[in-house]
Amino acid sequence: MGLELVRGTTGLWPSARLYHFRTRRGAEVDYVVEAGREVWGIEIKASRTVDARGLRGFQALAERMRRLTRRIVVFLGSRRQKLGEAEAPPIHAFLDKLPD
């Protein structure tokens, strides 16, 4: 998944920065994509279901980066979900949206 994200973001935004975010208290976001005014937080969940309980990393990231424009949770389920401010597309739908 990580390699696909690197390949996709460099195709979409050649100047994009991709990194991991973690606080000292353990809140984390698997991937942060920063390109111009866009900042996306992306969590990868290896489960068929997702819920809002495991998304505290997005809040910590938003407190440090006011420009957080998207919160994305990629998971193994089959249907797109909405978790508060986060969108949760199935992995196949997310990868299909990345440029080749």
DSSP file (Angstrom, degrees, kcal/mol; ACC not computed):
  #  RESIDUE AA STRUCTURE BP1 BP2  ACC     N-H-->O    O-->H-N    N-H-->O    O-->H-N    TCO  KAPPA ALPHA  PHI   PSI    X-CA   Y-CA   Z-CA
    1    1 A M     >        0   0    0      0, 0.0     4,-2.2     0, 0.0     5,-0.2   0.000 360.0 360.0 360.0 -45.2    0.0    0.0    0.0
    2    2 A G  H  >  +     0   0    0      1,-0.2     4,-2.4     2,-0.2     5,-0.2   0.897 360.0  49.4 -60.4 -42.5    2.8    2.4    0.9
    3    3 A L  H  > S+     0   0    0      1,-0.2     4,-2.6     2,-0.2    -1,-0.2   0.887 110.2  51.2 -65.8 -37.8    4.6    2.0   -2.4
    4    4 A E  H  > S+     0   0    0      2,-0.2     4,-2.7     1,-0.2    -1,-0.2   0.888 110.2  50.2 -64.4 -38.1    1.4    2.5   -4.3
    5    5 A L  H  X S+     0   0    0     -4,-2.2     4,-2.8     2,-0.2     5,-0.3   0.915 111.0  48.2 -66.9 -43.0    0.8    5.7   -2.4
    6    6 A V  H  X S+     0   0    0     -4,-2.4     4,-2.1     2,-0.2     5,-0.2   0.948 115.0  45.4 -60.7 -48.5    4.3    7.0   -3.1
    7    7 A R  H  X S+     0   0    0     -4,-2.6     4,-1.4     1,-0.2    -2,-0.2   0.909 115.7  47.1 -62.1 -43.1    4.0    6.2   -6.8
    8    8 A G  H  X S+     0   0    0     -4,-2.7     4,-2.1    -5,-0.2    -2,-0.2   0.894 112.0  47.9 -68.4 -41.3    0.5    7.7   -7.0
    9    9 A T  H  X S+     0   0    0     -4,-2.8     4,-3.6     1,-0.2     7,-0.3   0.875 109.7  52.1 -71.5 -34.7    1.3   10.9   -5.1
   10   10 A T  H  < S+     0   0    0     -4,-2.1    -1,-0.2    -5,-0.3    -2,-0.2   0.837 112.1  47.6 -69.9 -29.1    4.4   11.6   -7.2
   11   11 A G  H  < S+     0   0    0     -4,-1.4    -2,-0.2    -5,-0.2    -1,-0.2   0.877 119.8  38.2 -73.2 -38.1    2.4   11.1  -10.3
   12   12 A L  H  < S+     0   0    0     -4,-2.1    -2,-0.2     1,-0.3    -3,-0.2   0.918 136.4  14.7 -77.0 -47.2   -0.4   13.4   -9.0
   13   13 A W    ><  -     0   0    0     -4,-3.6     3,-2.1    -5,-0.2    -1,-0.3  -0.866  63.0-169.2-132.6  96.6    1.9   16.0   -7.3
   14   14 A P  T 3  S+     0   0    0      0, 0.0    -1,-0.1     0, 0.0    -4,-0.1   0.789  92.2  49.1 -57.8 -26.9    5.6   15.8   -8.3
   15   15 A S  T 3  S+     0   0    0     -6,-0.1    21,-0.2     2,-0.1    -5,-0.1   0.334  85.6 130.1 -94.1   8.2    6.5   18.2   -5.4
   16   16 A A    <   -     0   0    0     -3,-2.1     2,-0.4    -7,-0.3    19,-0.2  -0.265  48.3-145.5 -65.9 146.6    4.5   16.3   -2.8
   17   17 A R  E     -A   34   0A   0     17,-2.7    17,-2.8     2,-0.0     2,-0.4  -0.938  12.1-165.0-109.6 136.9    6.0   15.3    0.5
   18   18 A L  E     +A   33   0A   0     -2,-0.4     2,-0.3    15,-0.2    15,-0.2  -0.987  22.9 143.6-124.4 126.6    5.0   12.0    2.1
   19   19 A Y  E     -A   32   0A   0     13,-2.2    13,-3.0    -2,-0.4     2,-0.3  -0.942  44.3-104.0-153.5 174.6    5.7   11.2    5.7
   20   20 A H  E     -     0   0A   0     -2,-0.3     2,-0.4    11,-0.2    10,-0.2  -0.773  27.8-149.9-103.1 147.9    4.5    9.6    8.9
   21   21 A F  E     +A   29   0A   0      8,-2.2     8,-2.4    -2,-0.3     2,-0.3  -0.979  22.8 159.7-123.5 132.3    3.1   11.5   11.9
   22   22 A R  E     -A   28   0A   0     -2,-0.4     6,-0.2     6,-0.2     2,-0.2  -0.970  23.9-146.3-151.2 134.8    3.4   10.5   15.6
   23   23 A T    >   -     0   0    0      4,-2.9     3,-1.4    -2,-0.3    38,-0.0  -0.482  33.7-107.8 -91.4 168.8    3.1   12.5   18.8
   24   24 A R  T 3  S+     0   0    0      1,-0.3    -1,-0.1    -2,-0.2     0, 0.0   0.768 120.9  57.8 -65.4 -24.7    5.0   11.7   22.0
   25   25 A R  T 3  S-     0   0    0      2,-0.1    -1,-0.3     1,-0.0     3,-0.1   0.449 123.6-103.1 -86.9  -0.4    1.7   10.4   23.5
   26   26 A G  S <  S+     0   0    0     -3,-1.4     2,-0.3     1,-0.3    -2,-0.1   0.419  72.3 140.8  98.8  -1.7    1.4    7.9   20.7
   27   27 A A        +     0   0    0     29,-0.1    -4,-2.9    30,-0.1    -1,-0.3  -0.587  31.5 173.2 -71.4 135.1   -1.3    9.4   18.5
   28   28 A E  E     -A   22   0A   0     -2,-0.3     2,-0.4    -6,-0.2    29,-0.3  -0.971  36.1-152.4-145.8 159.0   -0.3    8.7   14.9
   29   29 A V  E     -A   21   0A   0     -8,-2.4    -8,-2.2    -2,-0.3    14,-0.2  -0.999  21.8-140.8-128.4 127.6   -1.3    9.0   11.3
   30   30 A D  E    S+     0   0A   0     -2,-0.4     2,-0.4     1,-0.2    13,-0.2   0.905  82.7  11.8 -57.9 -47.5    0.2    6.4    9.0
   31   31 A Y  E     - B   0  42A   0     11,-2.3    11,-3.2   -11,-0.1     2,-0.5  -0.995  57.9-167.6-136.1 138.7    0.8    8.8    6.0
   32   32 A V  E     -AB  19  41A   0    -13,-3.0   -13,-2.2    -2,-0.4     2,-0.6  -0.996   9.8-162.9-121.9 125.0    0.6   12.5    5.6
   33   33 A V  E     -AB  18  40A   0      7,-2.5     7,-2.7    -2,-0.5     2,-0.5  -0.942   8.3-174.8-109.1 122.5    0.7   13.9    2.1
   34   34 A E  E     +AB  17  39A   0    -17,-2.8   -17,-2.7    -2,-0.6     2,-0.3  -0.972  14.5 155.4-122.5 120.6    1.5   17.5    1.8
   35   35 A A  E >   - B   0  38A   0      3,-2.7     3,-2.3    -2,-0.5     2,-0.2  -0.890  66.0 -53.9-146.8 110.9    1.4   19.3   -1.6
   36   36 A G  T 3  S-     0   0    0     -2,-0.3    -1,-0.1     1,-0.3   -23,-0.0  -0.397 123.2 -14.6  59.5-124.9    0.9   23.0   -1.8
   37   37 A R  T 3  S+     0   0    0     -2,-0.2     2,-0.4    -3,-0.1    -1,-0.3   0.539 118.9  95.8 -86.1  -7.4   -2.2   23.9    0.1
   38   38 A E  E <   +B   35   0A   0     -3,-2.3    -3,-2.7    30,-0.1     2,-0.4  -0.716  45.2 174.5 -89.6 131.0   -3.4   20.3    0.4
   39   39 A V  E     -Bc  34  68A   0     28,-0.6    30,-2.5    -2,-0.4    31,-1.6  -0.970   8.0-173.0-132.9 119.1   -2.6   18.2    3.4
   40   40 A W  E     -Bc  33  70A   0     -7,-2.7    -7,-2.5    -2,-0.4     2,-0.5  -0.932  13.2-154.4-113.5 134.4   -4.1   14.7    3.6
   41   41 A G  E     -Bc  32  71A   0     29,-2.7    31,-3.0    -2,-0.4     2,-0.5  -0.929  17.5-168.7-101.1 130.4   -3.9   12.4    6.6
   42   42 A I  E     -Bc  31  72A   0    -11,-3.2   -11,-2.3    -2,-0.5     2,-0.4  -0.978   8.0-170.3-128.0 122.2   -4.3    8.8    5.6
   43   43 A E  E     - c   0  73A   0     29,-3.0    31,-3.1    -2,-0.5     2,-0.5  -0.890  10.9-150.9-106.4 139.6   -4.8    5.9    7.9
   44   44 A I  E     - c   0  74A   0     -2,-0.4     2,-0.5    29,-0.2    31,-0.2  -0.958  12.4-170.2-112.6 122.7   -4.5    2.3    6.7
   45   45 A K        -     0   0    0     29,-3.1     2,-1.2    -2,-0.5    31,-0.4  -0.957  18.6-150.9-117.2 127.0   -6.6   -0.3    8.6
   46   46 A A        +     0   0    0     -2,-0.5     2,-0.3    29,-0.1    29,-0.1  -0.396  68.5  89.3 -91.5  57.0   -6.2   -4.0    8.0
   47   47 A S  S    S-     0   0    0     -2,-1.2    29,-2.5     1,-0.0    30,-0.5  -0.962  78.6-125.2-146.6 163.4   -9.8   -4.8    8.9
   48   48 A R  S    S+     0   0    0     -2,-0.3     2,-0.3    28,-0.2    30,-0.3   0.565  96.6  47.3 -87.0  -9.7  -13.2   -5.1    7.1
   49   49 A T        -     0   0    0     28,-0.1     2,-0.3    27,-0.0    27,-0.1  -0.943  64.5-170.2-129.6 153.2  -14.8   -2.6    9.5
   50   50 A V        -     0   0    0     -2,-0.3     2,-0.3    25,-0.1    38,-0.0  -0.972   2.7-176.7-137.3 153.5  -13.7    0.8   10.8
   51   51 A D    >   -     0   0    0     -2,-0.3     3,-0.9    32,-0.1    32,-0.1  -0.946  39.7-106.0-145.0 168.6  -15.1    3.1   13.5
   52   52 A A  G >  S+     0   0    0     -2,-0.3     3,-1.5     1,-0.2    31,-0.0   0.600  99.5  84.5 -73.7 -12.1  -14.2    6.5   14.8
   53   53 A R  G 3  S+     0   0    0      1,-0.3     3,-0.4     2,-0.1    -1,-0.2   0.837  89.3  49.9 -61.9 -32.9  -12.6    5.3   18.0
   54   54 A G  G <  S+     0   0    0     -3,-0.9     3,-0.3     1,-0.2    -1,-0.3   0.138  89.0  86.0 -93.5  21.7   -9.2    4.7   16.4
   55   55 A L    X>  +     0   0    0     -3,-1.5     3,-1.0     1,-0.2     4,-0.8   0.071  42.4 115.8-112.2  25.5   -8.9    8.1   14.7
   56   56 A R  H 3>  +     0   0    0     -3,-0.4     4,-2.0     1,-0.2     5,-0.2   0.757  67.6  71.0 -66.6 -21.8   -7.4   10.3   17.4
   57   57 A G  H 3> S+     0   0    0    -29,-0.3     4,-2.5    -3,-0.3    -1,-0.2   0.868  92.5  56.5 -60.8 -36.4   -4.3   10.7   15.3
   58   58 A F  H <> S+     0   0    0     -3,-1.0     4,-2.7     2,-0.2    -1,-0.2   0.904 106.3  49.7 -61.8 -41.0   -6.3   12.9   12.9
   59   59 A Q  H  X S+     0   0    0     -4,-0.8     4,-1.9     2,-0.2    -2,-0.2   0.928 111.6  47.9 -64.1 -44.5   -7.2   15.3   15.7
   60   60 A A  H  X S+     0   0    0     -4,-2.0     4,-1.1     1,-0.2    -2,-0.2   0.900 113.2  48.5 -63.2 -40.7   -3.6   15.5   16.9
   61   61 A L  H  X S+     0   0    0     -4,-2.5     4,-2.6     1,-0.2     3,-0.5   0.917 109.3  52.6 -64.7 -43.5   -2.5   16.2   13.3
   62   62 A A  H  < S+     0   0    0     -4,-2.7    -1,-0.2     1,-0.2    -2,-0.2   0.838 105.3  55.6 -63.1 -33.4   -5.2   18.9   12.8
   63   63 A E  H  < S+     0   0    0     -4,-1.9    -1,-0.2     1,-0.2     3,-0.2   0.825 116.6  36.2 -67.6 -30.8   -4.0   20.7   16.0
   64   64 A R  H  < S+     0   0    0     -4,-1.1     2,-0.5    -3,-0.5    -2,-0.2   0.739 124.9  39.5 -93.1 -26.6   -0.5   20.9   14.6
   65   65 A M    ><  -     0   0    0     -4,-2.6     3,-1.6    -5,-0.1    -1,-0.3  -0.866  60.9-173.8-127.7  96.9   -1.4   21.5   10.9
   66   66 A R  T 3  S+     0   0    0     -2,-0.5    -1,-0.1     1,-0.3    -4,-0.1   0.677  81.0  69.9 -63.7 -16.5   -4.4   23.8   10.5
   67   67 A R  T 3   +     0   0    0     -3,-0.1   -28,-0.6   -29,-0.1     2,-0.5   0.303  60.9 138.1 -86.6  10.4   -4.3   23.0    6.8
   68   68 A L  E <   +c   39   0A   0     -3,-1.6   -28,-0.2    -6,-0.2     3,-0.1  -0.417  22.8 171.6 -60.2 110.7   -5.4   19.4    7.1
   69   69 A T  E     +     0   0A   0    -30,-2.5     2,-0.4    -2,-0.5   -29,-0.2   0.727  56.8  28.2 -99.0 -25.5   -7.9   19.2    4.2
   70   70 A R  E     -c   40   0A   0    -31,-1.6   -29,-2.7     2,-0.0     2,-0.5  -0.999  52.6-163.2-141.3 142.7   -8.7   15.5    4.1
   71   71 A R  E     -c   41   0A   0     14,-0.5    16,-2.8    -2,-0.4     2,-0.4  -0.986  22.6-177.2-121.0 116.3   -8.9   12.7    6.6
   72   72 A I  E     -cd  42  87A   0    -31,-3.0   -29,-3.0    -2,-0.5     2,-0.5  -0.958  16.9-168.7-124.7 131.2   -8.9    9.3    4.8
   73   73 A V  E     -c   43   0A   0     14,-2.7     2,-0.5    -2,-0.4   -29,-0.2  -0.963  11.5-161.4-117.8 112.0   -9.2    5.8    6.4
   74   74 A V  E     +c   44   0A   0    -31,-3.1   -29,-3.1    -2,-0.5     2,-0.3  -0.801  22.3 163.7 -94.4 131.3   -8.4    3.1    3.9
   75   75 A F  B     -f   90   0B   0     14,-1.3    16,-2.5    -2,-0.5    17,-0.2  -0.853  49.1-105.4-143.7 176.0   -9.7   -0.3    4.9
   76   76 A L  S    S+     0   0    0    -29,-2.5   -28,-0.2   -31,-0.4   -30,-0.1   0.356  78.5 111.0 -89.9   4.9  -10.5   -3.8    3.6
   77   77 A G        -     0   0    0    -30,-0.5    14,-0.2    12,-0.1   -28,-0.1  -0.001  69.3-126.7 -70.6-177.4  -14.3   -3.5    3.6
   78   78 A S  S    S+     0   0    0    -30,-0.3     2,-0.4    12,-0.1    -1,-0.1   0.549  82.2  60.3-110.9 -11.0  -16.5   -3.3    0.5
   79   79 A R  S    S-     0   0    0     10,-0.1    -2,-0.1     9,-0.0    -1,-0.1  -0.960  81.2-113.6-126.7 140.1  -18.5   -0.1    1.0
   80   80 A R        -     0   0    0     -2,-0.4     2,-0.3     9,-0.1    -2,-0.1  -0.366  38.6-169.9 -63.3 142.0  -17.4    3.5    1.4
   81   81 A Q  E     -E   88   0A   0      7,-2.2     7,-2.8    -2,-0.1     2,-0.4  -0.868  20.6-136.2-131.1 165.3  -18.2    5.0    4.9
   82   82 A K  E     -E   87   0A   0     -2,-0.3     2,-0.5     5,-0.2     5,-0.2  -0.996  14.9-174.3-122.5 127.9  -18.2    8.4    6.6
   83   83 A L  E >   -E   86   0A   0      3,-3.1     3,-2.2    -2,-0.4     2,-0.4  -0.761  60.0 -73.6-123.3  82.9  -16.7    8.6   10.1
   84   84 A G  T 3  S-     0   0    0     -2,-0.5    -1,-0.1     1,-0.3   -32,-0.0  -0.533 117.9  -8.7  64.7-120.3  -17.3   12.1   11.3
   85   85 A E  T 3  S+     0   0    0     -2,-0.4   -14,-0.5    -3,-0.1     2,-0.3   0.540 123.4  90.0 -83.6  -7.1  -14.9   14.3    9.4
   86   86 A A  E <   - E   0  83A   0     -3,-2.2    -3,-3.1   -16,-0.1     2,-0.4  -0.680  65.0-146.7 -95.5 144.0  -13.1   11.3    7.9
   87   87 A E  E     -dE  72  82A   0    -16,-2.8   -14,-2.7    -2,-0.3    -5,-0.2  -0.857   9.2-159.1-102.4 143.9  -13.9    9.5    4.7
   88   88 A A  E     + E   0  81A   0     -7,-2.8    -7,-2.2    -2,-0.4   -14,-0.2  -0.785  13.2 177.6-129.3  89.0  -13.4    5.7    4.6
   89   89 A P        -     0   0    0      0, 0.0   -14,-1.3     0, 0.0   -12,-0.1  -0.638  37.5-104.7 -85.8 147.7  -13.1    4.2    1.1
   90   90 A P  B  >  -f   75   0B   0      0, 0.0     4,-2.2     0, 0.0     3,-0.4  -0.344  37.7-107.9 -61.8 154.5  -12.4    0.5    0.6
   91   91 A I  H  > S+     0   0    0    -16,-2.5     4,-2.8   -14,-0.2     5,-0.3   0.875 117.9  53.6 -56.9 -41.4   -8.8   -0.1   -0.5
   92   92 A H  H  > S+     0   0    0      1,-0.2     4,-1.8     2,-0.2    -1,-0.2   0.889 110.0  47.7 -63.5 -37.8   -9.7   -1.0   -4.1
   93   93 A A  H  > S+     0   0    0     -3,-0.4     4,-1.0     2,-0.2    -1,-0.2   0.886 112.7  49.2 -69.6 -38.0  -11.6    2.3   -4.5
   94   94 A F  H >X S+     0   0    0     -4,-2.2     4,-0.7     1,-0.2     3,-0.6   0.941 112.5  46.4 -66.3 -46.9   -8.7    4.3   -3.0
   95   95 A L  H >< S+     0   0    0     -4,-2.8     3,-0.7     1,-0.2    -1,-0.2   0.853 106.8  59.1 -65.7 -33.7   -6.1    2.7   -5.2
   96   96 A D  H 3< S+     0   0    0     -4,-1.8    -1,-0.2    -5,-0.3    -2,-0.2   0.804 102.7  54.2 -63.3 -28.4   -8.2    3.1   -8.3
   97   97 A K  H << S+     0   0    0     -4,-1.0    -1,-0.2    -3,-0.6    -2,-0.2   0.679  87.7  95.6 -80.6 -18.4   -8.3    6.9   -7.7
   98   98 A L  S << S-     0   0    0     -4,-0.7   -89,-0.1    -3,-0.7   -90,-0.1  -0.498  84.7-109.6 -73.3 141.5   -4.5    7.2   -7.6
   99   99 A P              0   0    0      0, 0.0   -88,-0.2     0, 0.0   -87,-0.1  -0.341 360.0 360.0 -68.8 153.0   -2.9    8.1  -10.9
  100  100 A D              0   0    0    -89,-0.1   -92,-0.1    -4,-0.1    -2,-0.0   0.456 360.0 360.0 -75.4 360.0   -0.8    5.5  -12.8
